[in-house]
Amino acid sequence: MKRLILCRHGESEFNAKRIIQGHIDTDLTPAGIVQARLAAEELKNFSIQKIYSSDLKRAFRTAQIIADVFNMEVLKDKRIREMSFGEWEGRTYDHIFETDYETFQGWLKNPVACPLPYQEDIENFRHRLESFLEDILKLPEERILIVAHGGSIQGIICILADLGLENLWSLKHTNTGISVVETDGEKTDIKLLNYSKHLEIDERLKTVPI
């Protein structure tokens, strides 16, 4: 039985500006670095044996910060990148709400039936996540940390729990939110979903220069 610990990246530059990213490669903000450090402390409780990360900078840097605490290496894998959101990448949420609100709401309710213009094909998205999971299930290690993105983490959960990718955005992950699933490839139990109590820090720490 594999225990997969899924952690979304810390706040990115585009997260802070409320801009859709997808495959756009942005770095962490100072707040995102703090979030990653807090997540690393929380993850000490999970006895991690191996760390995988998306190759996009915001996820990989989060994983590196976490890995430093464990004195481990991070293995990059582009298969767990965020979904490509096509021509919507680089647009602000505010602009989308003003110009394409109905399209956006339809996509959030069912991204399979209501895809965005020129977004990554949903079957390609599914295939790359399934390919990654097939390789993970063959590993000898049992407790594996996967640092990725809201879409790819939620996609992994939907695939393993047989929820269907139409429910992709019904799940939510805050920056450095942690989920835990146990699976043998046939049976999957969701043990934790978007845990983020490590972010409930003293207000005074939020004003400390990074």
Sequence and secondary structure as in RCSB ss.txt:
>XXXX:A:sequence
MKRLILCRHGESEFNAKRIIQGHIDTDLTPAGIVQARLAAEELKNFSIQKIYSSDLKRAFRTAQIIADVFNMEVL
KDKRIREMSFGEWEGRTYDHIFETDYETFQGWLKNPVACPLPYQEDIENFRHRLESFLEDILKLPEERILIVAHG
GSIQGIICILADLGLENLWSLKHTNTGISVVETDGEKTDIKLLNYSKHLEIDERLKTVPI
>XXXX:A:secstr
 EEEEEEE   BHHHHTTB  TT    B HHHHHHHHHHHHHHGGG   EEEE SSHHHHHHHHHHHHHHT   E
E GGGS    GGGTT BHHHHHHH HHHHHHHHH TTTS  TT   HHHHHHHHHHHHHHHHTSS SEEEEEE H
HHHHHHHHHHTT  GGGGGGS   TT EEEEEE SS EEEEEEEE GGG   GGGGGS  
